[in-house]
Structures are given as C-alpha cells and as structure tokens.
C-alpha cells in the first residue's frame, strides 16, 4: 500500500492543534517551572558552587533543566495522544482507517516530538535570560534534542497503549523517569560522587542522555559523546521494536 501522507498529516495536524488549545499547560507552565528551578538551584546552590567542570554552575544546569522538561513533556504528549482515543473508544475508527501502523506512529510521535523540540528551544531561550550561554556544537545540540524528543515521545506512545487508567498514564513519568533524571546528573556531575556511587550512576540510562546533550553545549560530559549517542539510539530502536510488537499482536489495542 502506498504511503498515506494525508492520513499522517491529519493525525499530526490534530495533535498540534490540541497543543494550541492547551497552550498554558503545553508551553507556559514548563517555562515557569524552569524559571523557578533557576531561582532555587541557580541562586541557592550557585552561590556556593561557582563552577562544575570549569563551567559556571548556572550555565552547567541548563542542559539538565531542558532534559528534565523534555523527558516529562515528550512522554506526556506521546502517551496522551494515543490514550485518549482508547479512553473515548475512537481507537477502533483509527485502526479501521486506511492508515498503517507506521503512519499512525509517525503522525502521533512526530507531533509529540515537534512540540517537545519547540518547548526545548523556548526553555533554552528562557535560560539565556538568566545566564550567558555558548553552544560549542550547535548541530549536535539540535541532533540530540530531536533524537531524545523522538525517543521519549515513542516511549510515551508505548505507555499510552499500555495504560488502562489516568493513574497508570502518570505512574512511569512521575515515579520513575523524574527521579532518574534528578539522579542522572541534571544538576551535578556524577564525577563529583564517590567512586562507588559513580559506578551505580552509570547504570542509570538517563546519565548518558544528559551527558551527550551537555557535551553539545560545553564540550564536557560524564561519559563520552559516542557512548551517549549509542545509548540514545539503542533506546530509540528498543522503543520502536516494542511499538511494532504492540501493533502486530494488537496488545491493548484490539481488546
């Protein structure tokens, strides 16, 4: 069957329009939250710890703040987009439409990733109002931003299919992803930890994502940029494989 561009565009446009209808929740709230993080961490901790890895502390936490918002919002956008049709029962119209699973995922995940990239750039612009920023590798910064947005939007899509209630929809982002982000070097370098805790931190997958994104800004990271890129691509491919299995078996889609 030929690629159904109209179907993909319809899903994408619908999801983007939903973001405009909830502009306060989608854009304004994360920006205000980021500003508050700057006030708390930048002022309270930055006054006592001026530099981390030869980078001013206020600038050092910018990539971590962007990732913190990116993870949660990508998951929320990706999960809610597919969960709401399940909740209302319109998922069967989507499954019976002449739209392939790949096109469905492309529409929903593409829209979620687009919103996350826009949000990340807005938070970056907001952070530039608080601290001077210099991005050493802007192309890699954009590449990591897009790849991580797409990866976590795809992860959110999986959660949206798996979840059977709004409580389950928020369980993984709030109780798993957010703590892993705080413990993954969002506001500090894991090189500051004792050797034992540093080894434990290396089992946290979020460390590699934040480290690669921070490297694009300052040329420094907790792990090498190659390892960060491989870890991000591996997570993306794993999510893609799970989504393919869900559509192939109809897991929580057709029953």
N, C-alpha and C positions, 0 to 999 in steps of 0.2 A: 504494500500500500504506500502511495506517495506521502511525503511529509505534509501534514495538515497544519500549515502555517497559520491559517485563520483560527483554528481551534486553540493553538498555543497563544496567539495574540489575544484572543478573547479571555482566556484564563488570566494571562499576565495583566491585561488592562483592568479586569475586575479586581484583582488583588491590589494593584496600585491605587485604584480608586478608593478602596477600603482604607488605605493608609491616609489618604487625603481627608476622608470623613472623620478619622480619629487622629487628627494632626497633633493634638495636645499630648495624647498618650504615645504616639509614634516618634515624635521629634522633640517636643518641648520638655517633657518630663525627663528623658535621658540627659539632655543638655543641662538642666537644672541640677540633676543628681551629680553630674560630672563637676560642675562648678562647686558644689558642696564638698565633694571629695578633695578638690584643690584647696579649699579653705581649711579643711581638717588636716589632711596629710601634708599639704604644702607648707602651711603655717606652723602647725604643732610639731611635726617631725622635721620639716625642712630647716627650722631654726636651730635644731640640734645636730642634724646630719646634713652638712652642706653639699657633699659630693658622694657619688657612688660610681666606682669605676671611672673616675675623672670626669664624670658628667654631673652638672648641677642637679641636686635632688628633684627640684621642681620639674625640670625637663625630663629627668630619668623616669618619672612615674607616668608621663604622658602615654607612651605605648601601652602600658598596663591598663590605664583608665579606658583607652579606646577598646582594648580587647575585652575588658570587663563588660562594657556596654554591648559590644559586638556579639559576644557569645550569647548573652541572655536574649537580646532582641532578634538575632538570627533564629534561635530556637523557637522563640515565641511566634515570630512571623511564619516560619515554616510549618510549625505544628498546628497553629490555629487555622491556617488556610485550608488544610485537608480535614481537620477535625470538625469544623463547623458543618460541612456537607454531610458528614456522618451523623452529627447530632440532629440535624434537621431532616435527614432522610433523602436529601437530594443527591447523595453519592451514587445512587443507582442510575440516575439520569446521566451522570458523568461517565459511569462505567459502560453504559449502553450507547454512548455517543461515539461517532467515528473518530475517536482520539485515542492514540496508542498510549500505553503506559509511559513510554519515553517522552511523548509530547505532554502528557499530564504533568510529569515531574518537571519537565523543562519550564512549563508555564508557572507552576506554583513556586518551585525553588528559585527560578530566575527572578520572579517578582520579590520574593523574600530576600534574596541576596542583593538585589538592586537597592531595596530600602535600607539594608544594613550598610552597604557601601556609602550611600548618601549620608546616613547617620554618622558613620565613622569620620567622614570628611568634615561634617558640621562640628563634631566634637573636637577634631583637630584644629579647626579654625577658632573654636572657643578656647582651647588650651593656649593657642598663640596669643590670646589677650592677656594671659596670666604670666607666661614665661616666654623668653626668646627661644625659638626653635630653629634648628638647622637640620635638614634631612639630607644625609650624605648619599643615600641610594634611593632616589625618588621612584625609579622604575620598579625596584624590588619592593618598595613600600606599597605601591599600588598593587603589585602582583600578589603579595602576601595578603593584603586587605581583601582582594577579590576572592582569592582561593579560600581563605578562612571563612569569609562570609558564605560562600557557596557550600563549604563543608558543613558548617553548623546549621545552615538552612536545610540541608539534606538530612542532617541528624534530627532537626526539629520535625521534618516531614515524617521520619520514622516514628518519632514519639507521638505525632498526631494520629497515625494509623494505629499504633499500639494502645493509646489511651482510651479508656472507656468512661471517663468522667473528667470534669474540670480539675479535680484534685490530682488525678494521675497526670494530667497535662502539665501541671506546675511542679510535680514532685522532683523530676530529674533536674530541671534548671535551678530550682531553689536549693535543694538539699544535696546535690552532687556537683553540678558544674560551678556554681558560685563559690562554694568552699574550696574546690580545686584551684580556682582562679586566684583566690586570696593566698593560697599556699603555694602557688606556682610562680612566684616571683613578680607579681603585678606591681608591688610597691617596694620590692627589695631585690637584691641579687642573691641567688642561692649560694654564691661563693662566700657570703657573709656568715653562713651557717656552719656549725661544727661538721667535721668530716662525715660523721655517721648520719646526721640529718640531711646533709647534702646528697648522700647516696640514696636515701629514702626519697628525696625530692625528685630524683631522676626517674623514678617510676611514675611520676605524675605527668600524663601526656600534655597537659596544658603548659608545662615548663617549656617545651620545645616550640610551641606556637608563639608564646610571648617572646621568647628569646630571639626567634627569627625575625619577628616584627620589630623588636628593639634594635637588632643589628642593622636593619634598613635605615634607622634614624641616626645611630651614633657609631656604627661600626664595631660595637661590642655586644656580646651576648653570653649567656651562661653556658651554652653549647654551640658548636659550630653551625654556621648557617646551612651547610649541606645536610647535616643531620636534621635540623629543623624542617627543611623543605621536604626531605624524605618522609619524616613523621607526619607532616600535614597531608602530603599526597597519599600516604598509606591510609590515614583516617578517612580521607575522601573516597578512596576506592572501596574501603570496607563498607562505608555507608551506602555507596552505590550498589554493592553486591547485596546488601540486606534489603534495599528497596526493590531490587529485581526479584529477589525471592518472595517478598510480600505480594507483589503483583502476580507472580507466576502461580503461587499457591492460593491467592485470594485471602491471605491471613487478615482477619478482622476487617475485610472489605466487602465480602460477599455473604457474611452471616451476621 
